[in-house]
């Protein structure tokens, strides 16, 4: 593995860093002010649309998509350091570049498994940033980290599917621009193979029987940047049979294909969040005095900063190795590393942000610094895309196979 970035990556890193310094970071306070004045908290602040237009003008658009027909055609290894940079402002930068979840995973899913009609109707406007989308998998009544537990029913009735179920923490669903839901449910609940019982269908917003019941908070925050997290009810929703994604019984496999790249995107953005926290920690340490000397001279503060730097460098190497393996041997060949980064990265970054919060005192938990929201986002990723324990179980079983 070559540790140097190639010429294309270096070029994009330079352009993206300039975009962040010149436009994104200065827009953070503006976005908050504009959001407070909006009629709905889920509307998009005007400055976000300005950032999107500038990103497109600079060619910093759809960088996440490896398929050159739809995106920038970058490998995982090329995109990883770019995702890290966007993680320094996770509530603005990914959206500005049209690289925000859940749209990224949904676009990858449609590009890989959608029909030509589905791509034209939904993928093209998503690629253009004209609409938003949601992925409806998690359910409140079951442990849906095990997808075989999902209870939502998708039943064939002539030329239609009828969908009945309840979902929650459906990211993006509160955004007024969210026009399509990818819903996972069971088409064959009595099937012999538990992993062939699930299917995915496309449900347009406004379909009769689809109710967006409420917005779900995350550690007290409403995640406006990602279009909120909603509880939804599907009460006999009917969609054409042509809205099936892939084949009946293929939902579990499609979900795994969707989540693999998303996990590495999350982990690289998390490293960017950790870098932002370290920067804030260092600036605070040299600017504040306690007990007669700068905080930067306190032994415990130096220890926090040193340990944080070591941890970030370790994480980055592991995530880049994972990206390289995904490119060279595929997601299956990188299974161990994908599990490892999903376990290690959120857990470690939560600790780094927590140190930064501690160093900021009351300011650390306030709205005057981004640290509290960064902490909530990082802590949530110990649950999103599969909780730590699921990945630990899978990784341990793979290790143990060599000794049985």
Number of C-alpha atoms within 10 A of each C-alpha: 7 7 8 8 13 11 10 10 19 15 11 19 20 12 15 23 15 12 18 20 11 11 17 24 15 11 18 17 12 14 18 12 12 16 19 11 10 13 8 11 18 21 17 19 19 13 20 21 14 13 21 21 17 17 22 15 10 13 15 21 24 27 25 30 24 17 15 11 9 17 15 17 16 18 19 23 21 25 24 25 24 24 28 24 24 28 26 25 20 22 21 24 28 26 21 25 23 24 24 24 23 19 25 23 26 23 26 23 20 21 19 16 17 20 16 11 11 18 17 13 11 21 24 17 13 23 20 12 21 12 18 26 30 28 23 25 21 24 22 12 12 13 12 15 18 11 23 19 17 25 20 23 22 27 17 15 12 9 10 17 22 19 27 20 20 23 24 22 23 26 25 30 31 27 24 15 18 20 19 22 21 20 25 28 28 28 24 18 19 10 13 9 11 16 15 20 22 30 26 28 25 21 23 17 18 11 13 13 14 21 16 18 14 15 20 19 13 16 13 9 13 17 22 18 21 24 27 23 23 23 22 22 19 22 15 17 19 22 21 16 16 15 19 23 24 19 13 17 21 17 26 21 13 19 19 13 18 20 17 19 20 18 20 27 27 25 28 26 26 31 29 25 29 32 22 20 26 22 14 19 23 17 12 17 22 13 10 13 14 11 7 6 11 14 20 20 13 14 9 11 19 15 11 17 21 12 12 23 15 10 19 21 11 12 21 21 12 18 26 23 20 27 25 20 21 23 16 13 10 13 19 13 14 20 17 17 22 26 23 19 24 25 22 17 28 25 16 20 27 23 18 26 29 19 20 29 23 15 20 19 10 10 15 20 17 14 10 11 14 21 25 21 23 25 24 17 22 27 20 16 22 19 15 17 21 19 15 19 13 16 19 15 11 13 18 13 11 13 11 9 8 7 6 5
